[in-house]
Amino acid sequence: MTKTKDQEIAELRQAMAALIAENERMVSALRLIEEKSDTPIRKNVDDVPVTVLYEINLHAREAIK
């Protein structure tokens, strides 16, 4: 069955809305990663709390999906 122009337009609008939502989610995740990455690192990298590194990793993995 051939799609009509209206059906194609409706599908494209839905796809565009999904892309916009995904872009907003990615921007939020990247902002959070940047915020968490701004943790002042002292002379020794081992002083950065593991929980901060873990949270950055979680958000980075989510952003990559």
N, C-alpha and C positions, 0 to 999 in steps of 0.2 A: 504494500500500500504506500503510495506516494504522500509525503507530507505537504501540507499546504504552506504557503508563505507565512500565514498567521501562526501556525504551529512551530515553524522554524524560528520565527521571531520570539515567540514565547519561550522556547528552549534556550535561545541565546540570552534572553533577559535573565532567566534563572541561572544560567552559567555565569553571567556577569555578576549577579548578586552574590553568588557563592565565591567568586574570585575576590570581590571586594571584602567580604567577610573574612576570608582567609588572609588577605593582606593586612587587615586591621589586627587580626590575631597575631600575625608574625611581627608587626610593628610593636605591639604590646610586649611580646616575648623578648624581642631584641632590646627594648627600652629597659626591661627588668634585668636582662643580662648585663647591659651596660652599667646600670645602677649598682648591681652587686659586684661588678668587676672594678668599680671605683674604690673598692676597699683599700685603704692605705696599706701598702705592703712595706713592712719594715725591712731592715737590712737582710733578715733571714726569711726566706719564703716559707719556711716551716712554721712561722708564727701566724700564718693565715689560718683562721679556724676551718676545720674540716667541714663543718656544716655549711659554711659559705661556699666553699668549693663544690660541695655536693649539690647545693641549690643551683649554682651556676650551671653545673653539668646537666641537671634535670631540665632546666629551661632551654639549654642549648640543644639537647636531644629532641625536645618538643618542637623547637623551631625548625629542626632539620626534617622532621616528618613531612 
